[in-house]
Amino acid sequence: MRTFHSYWAYIVLASNLAVGSWGLFIWRRKSSPARAFWVALGAAWATIYVQGAFGLAMFERYKPDFRHHFYGFLFAIITLCVLPVRSEQPRTRLLVFSVASIFIGIVAIRAITSV
């Protein structure tokens, strides 16, 4: 399980950086995102919750330092905090969700190195 958690962290990192960059590209071109973008965003954010579930399952056995599980909770909090933006203008929603994904991807680097 620990190996899966370690490798899955790279999937969280890559998927969030990729979808965030894609979103910023769409936003910069002043285009409207296709349904595929929103599906990819949902999948990237789902990787966060899969990672968190495995992290919580291993928490008692491996007891990571505070910073490591702080980052895990931070990812979930970020995704939940930007959800109210769903009702905003489409371009604003695209920008906020894309920046949140890029932030998650960047902070995932720090979470990976804090083990």
PyRosetta script that sets phi, psi and omega in degrees:
from pyrosetta import init, pose_from_sequence

init()
pose = pose_from_sequence("MRTFHSYWAYIVLASNLAVGSWGLFIWRRKSSPARAFWVALGAAWATIYVQGAFGLAMFERYKPDFRHHFYGFLFAIITLCVLPVRSEQPRTRLLVFSVASIFIGIVAIRAITSV")
pose.set_psi(1, -36.0)
pose.set_omega(1, -179.8)
pose.set_phi(2, -65.9)
pose.set_psi(2, -37.6)
pose.set_omega(2, 178.0)
pose.set_phi(3, -64.6)
pose.set_psi(3, -43.8)
pose.set_omega(3, 177.8)
pose.set_phi(4, -59.7)
pose.set_psi(4, -45.4)
pose.set_omega(4, 179.7)
pose.set_phi(5, -60.4)
pose.set_psi(5, -40.1)
pose.set_omega(5, 179.9)
pose.set_phi(6, -66.7)
pose.set_psi(6, -45.7)
pose.set_omega(6, -179.3)
pose.set_phi(7, -71.9)
pose.set_psi(7, -36.8)
pose.set_omega(7, -179.2)
pose.set_phi(8, -63.6)
pose.set_psi(8, -27.9)
pose.set_omega(8, 178.2)
pose.set_phi(9, -59.1)
pose.set_psi(9, -36.1)
pose.set_omega(9, 178.2)
pose.set_phi(10, -70.5)
pose.set_psi(10, -30.9)
pose.set_omega(10, 175.8)
pose.set_phi(11, -68.9)
pose.set_psi(11, -41.6)
pose.set_omega(11, 175.9)
pose.set_phi(12, -59.1)
pose.set_psi(12, -48.5)
pose.set_omega(12, -179.0)
pose.set_phi(13, -60.1)
pose.set_psi(13, -54.5)
pose.set_omega(13, -175.4)
pose.set_phi(14, -65.5)
pose.set_psi(14, -42.4)
pose.set_omega(14, -177.0)
pose.set_phi(15, -67.5)
pose.set_psi(15, -39.4)
pose.set_omega(15, -179.8)
pose.set_phi(16, -72.4)
pose.set_psi(16, -38.4)
pose.set_omega(16, 176.2)
pose.set_phi(17, -65.8)
pose.set_psi(17, -40.1)
pose.set_omega(17, -178.9)
pose.set_phi(18, -66.5)
pose.set_psi(18, -48.9)
pose.set_omega(18, -177.4)
pose.set_phi(19, -70.7)
pose.set_psi(19, -33.5)
pose.set_omega(19, 176.3)
pose.set_phi(20, -66.0)
pose.set_psi(20, -41.5)
pose.set_omega(20, 177.6)
pose.set_phi(21, -66.7)
pose.set_psi(21, -40.4)
pose.set_omega(21, 177.2)
pose.set_phi(22, -60.1)
pose.set_psi(22, -45.2)
pose.set_omega(22, 179.2)
pose.set_phi(23, -62.8)
pose.set_psi(23, -42.3)
pose.set_omega(23, 177.4)
pose.set_phi(24, -65.3)
pose.set_psi(24, -35.6)
pose.set_omega(24, 176.5)
pose.set_phi(25, -62.9)
pose.set_psi(25, -45.7)
pose.set_omega(25, 178.3)
pose.set_phi(26, -63.2)
pose.set_psi(26, -43.9)
pose.set_omega(26, -178.9)
pose.set_phi(27, -62.7)
pose.set_psi(27, -43.1)
pose.set_omega(27, -178.8)
pose.set_phi(28, -64.3)
pose.set_psi(28, -35.2)
pose.set_omega(28, 179.1)
pose.set_phi(29, -80.3)
pose.set_psi(29, -3.2)
pose.set_omega(29, -178.6)
pose.set_phi(30, 58.3)
pose.set_psi(30, 37.4)
pose.set_omega(30, 177.4)
pose.set_phi(31, -97.0)
pose.set_psi(31, 169.5)
pose.set_omega(31, 174.5)
pose.set_phi(32, -99.3)
pose.set_psi(32, 130.5)
pose.set_omega(32, -177.4)
pose.set_phi(33, -69.0)
pose.set_psi(33, 141.7)
pose.set_omega(33, 175.9)
pose.set_phi(34, -76.2)
pose.set_psi(34, 165.5)
pose.set_omega(34, 178.8)
pose.set_phi(35, -58.8)
pose.set_psi(35, -32.7)
pose.set_omega(35, -179.9)
pose.set_phi(36, -58.9)
pose.set_psi(36, -35.2)
pose.set_omega(36, 178.6)
pose.set_phi(37, -63.4)
pose.set_psi(37, -46.3)
pose.set_omega(37, -177.7)
pose.set_phi(38, -67.1)
pose.set_psi(38, -34.0)
pose.set_omega(38, 175.5)
pose.set_phi(39, -66.1)
pose.set_psi(39, -43.7)
pose.set_omega(39, 178.5)
pose.set_phi(40, -63.4)
pose.set_psi(40, -39.8)
pose.set_omega(40, 177.5)
pose.set_phi(41, -62.1)
pose.set_psi(41, -45.4)
pose.set_omega(41, 177.9)
pose.set_phi(42, -61.6)
pose.set_psi(42, -40.1)
pose.set_omega(42, 178.5)
pose.set_phi(43, -66.7)
pose.set_psi(43, -41.4)
pose.set_omega(43, 179.0)
pose.set_phi(44, -63.5)
pose.set_psi(44, -42.0)
pose.set_omega(44, 179.3)
pose.set_phi(45, -72.4)
pose.set_psi(45, -28.5)
pose.set_omega(45, 176.0)
pose.set_phi(46, -65.0)
pose.set_psi(46, -32.6)
pose.set_omega(46, 178.2)
pose.set_phi(47, -60.9)
pose.set_psi(47, -30.6)
pose.set_omega(47, 178.8)
pose.set_phi(48, -64.2)
pose.set_psi(48, -44.5)
pose.set_omega(48, -177.2)
pose.set_phi(49, -73.2)
pose.set_psi(49, -31.5)
pose.set_omega(49, 173.8)
pose.set_phi(50, -64.6)
pose.set_psi(50, -45.2)
pose.set_omega(50, 178.7)
pose.set_phi(51, -60.7)
pose.set_psi(51, -43.8)
pose.set_omega(51, 179.7)
pose.set_phi(52, -63.8)
pose.set_psi(52, -39.6)
pose.set_omega(52, 179.2)
pose.set_phi(53, -63.7)
pose.set_psi(53, -43.3)
pose.set_omega(53, 177.3)
pose.set_phi(54, -68.2)
pose.set_psi(54, -36.6)
pose.set_omega(54, 177.3)
pose.set_phi(55, -63.4)
pose.set_psi(55, -42.3)
pose.set_omega(55, 178.1)
pose.set_phi(56, -66.9)
pose.set_psi(56, -35.5)
pose.set_omega(56, 178.5)
pose.set_phi(57, -65.0)
pose.set_psi(57, -31.0)
pose.set_omega(57, -178.7)
pose.set_phi(58, -95.3)
pose.set_psi(58, -5.7)
pose.set_omega(58, -171.2)
pose.set_phi(59, -55.7)
pose.set_psi(59, -49.2)
pose.set_omega(59, -174.9)
pose.set_phi(60, -66.8)
pose.set_psi(60, -32.3)
pose.set_omega(60, -176.7)
pose.set_phi(61, -78.8)
pose.set_psi(61, -42.2)
pose.set_omega(61, -172.6)
pose.set_phi(62, -102.4)
pose.set_psi(62, -20.2)
pose.set_omega(62, 176.8)
pose.set_phi(63, 43.8)
pose.set_psi(63, 72.6)
pose.set_omega(63, 178.2)
pose.set_phi(64, -69.1)
pose.set_psi(64, 163.6)
pose.set_omega(64, 178.5)
pose.set_phi(65, -67.7)
pose.set_psi(65, 165.8)
pose.set_omega(65, -173.6)
pose.set_phi(66, -57.3)
pose.set_psi(66, -42.2)
pose.set_omega(66, -177.1)
pose.set_phi(67, -58.4)
pose.set_psi(67, -39.5)
pose.set_omega(67, -176.1)
pose.set_phi(68, -63.3)
pose.set_psi(68, -49.6)
pose.set_omega(68, -179.5)
pose.set_phi(69, -77.8)
pose.set_psi(69, -20.8)
pose.set_omega(69, 172.2)
pose.set_phi(70, -60.9)
pose.set_psi(70, -44.1)
pose.set_omega(70, 179.3)
pose.set_phi(71, -62.5)
pose.set_psi(71, -40.0)
pose.set_omega(71, 178.3)
pose.set_phi(72, -60.0)
pose.set_psi(72, -46.0)
pose.set_omega(72, 177.9)
pose.set_phi(73, -68.6)
pose.set_psi(73, -33.2)
pose.set_omega(73, 178.3)
pose.set_phi(74, -60.9)
pose.set_psi(74, -41.3)
pose.set_omega(74, 179.3)
pose.set_phi(75, -60.4)
pose.set_psi(75, -46.1)
pose.set_omega(75, 179.8)
pose.set_phi(76, -65.0)
pose.set_psi(76, -40.2)
pose.set_omega(76, 179.7)
pose.set_phi(77, -64.9)
pose.set_psi(77, -40.2)
pose.set_omega(77, 179.0)
pose.set_phi(78, -61.1)
pose.set_psi(78, -48.0)
pose.set_omega(78, -178.7)
pose.set_phi(79, -62.0)
pose.set_psi(79, -37.5)
pose.set_omega(79, 180.0)
pose.set_phi(80, -74.2)
pose.set_psi(80, -32.1)
pose.set_omega(80, -179.1)
pose.set_phi(81, -72.8)
pose.set_psi(81, -28.5)
pose.set_omega(81, -179.5)
pose.set_phi(82, -88.8)
pose.set_psi(82, -8.9)
pose.set_omega(82, -179.8)
pose.set_phi(83, -59.0)
pose.set_psi(83, -35.4)
pose.set_omega(83, 177.9)
pose.set_phi(84, -62.5)
pose.set_psi(84, -15.7)
pose.set_omega(84, 179.6)
pose.set_phi(85, -73.1)
pose.set_psi(85, -9.6)
pose.set_omega(85, 179.9)
pose.set_phi(86, -54.5)
pose.set_psi(86, -29.9)
pose.set_omega(86, -176.5)
pose.set_phi(87, -90.2)
pose.set_psi(87, 0.9)
pose.set_omega(87, 179.7)
pose.set_phi(88, -79.3)
pose.set_psi(88, -177.9)
pose.set_omega(88, 176.4)
pose.set_phi(89, -57.9)
pose.set_psi(89, 146.4)
pose.set_omega(89, -177.0)
pose.set_phi(90, -56.8)
pose.set_psi(90, -39.4)
pose.set_omega(90, 179.9)
pose.set_phi(91, -69.1)
pose.set_psi(91, -38.0)
pose.set_omega(91, 177.4)
pose.set_phi(92, -64.9)
pose.set_psi(92, -44.7)
pose.set_omega(92, 179.2)
pose.set_phi(93, -59.9)
pose.set_psi(93, -45.3)
pose.set_omega(93, 179.7)
pose.set_phi(94, -60.4)
pose.set_psi(94, -45.5)
pose.set_omega(94, -179.2)
pose.set_phi(95, -64.0)
pose.set_psi(95, -48.0)
pose.set_omega(95, -177.3)
pose.set_phi(96, -63.7)
pose.set_psi(96, -45.4)
pose.set_omega(96, -179.1)
pose.set_phi(97, -66.4)
pose.set_psi(97, -37.3)
pose.set_omega(97, 179.6)
pose.set_phi(98, -67.8)
pose.set_psi(98, -45.0)
pose.set_omega(98, 178.8)
pose.set_phi(99, -64.0)
pose.set_psi(99, -39.3)
pose.set_omega(99, 177.6)
pose.set_phi(100, -61.3)
pose.set_psi(100, -41.6)
pose.set_omega(100, 179.5)
pose.set_phi(101, -66.3)
pose.set_psi(101, -41.1)
pose.set_omega(101, 178.0)
pose.set_phi(102, -65.3)
pose.set_psi(102, -40.8)
pose.set_omega(102, 177.6)
pose.set_phi(103, -60.7)
pose.set_psi(103, -44.0)
pose.set_omega(103, 178.1)
pose.set_phi(104, -60.7)
pose.set_psi(104, -43.9)
pose.set_omega(104, 179.2)
pose.set_phi(105, -62.1)
pose.set_psi(105, -41.5)
pose.set_omega(105, -179.9)
pose.set_phi(106, -68.2)
pose.set_psi(106, -43.5)
pose.set_omega(106, -179.7)
pose.set_phi(107, -70.2)
pose.set_psi(107, -26.0)
pose.set_omega(107, 176.4)
pose.set_phi(108, -61.3)
pose.set_psi(108, -33.0)
pose.set_omega(108, 176.4)
pose.set_phi(109, -59.1)
pose.set_psi(109, -45.3)
pose.set_omega(109, -180.0)
pose.set_phi(110, -66.9)
pose.set_psi(110, -38.9)
pose.set_omega(110, 179.2)
pose.set_phi(111, -64.3)
pose.set_psi(111, -38.7)
pose.set_omega(111, 179.3)
pose.set_phi(112, -64.6)
pose.set_psi(112, -38.7)
pose.set_omega(112, -177.3)
pose.set_phi(113, -82.8)
pose.set_psi(113, -7.4)
pose.set_omega(113, -177.4)
pose.set_phi(114, -93.2)
pose.set_psi(114, 9.8)
pose.set_omega(114, -178.7)
pose.set_phi(115, -75.4)
pose.dump_pdb("model.pdb")
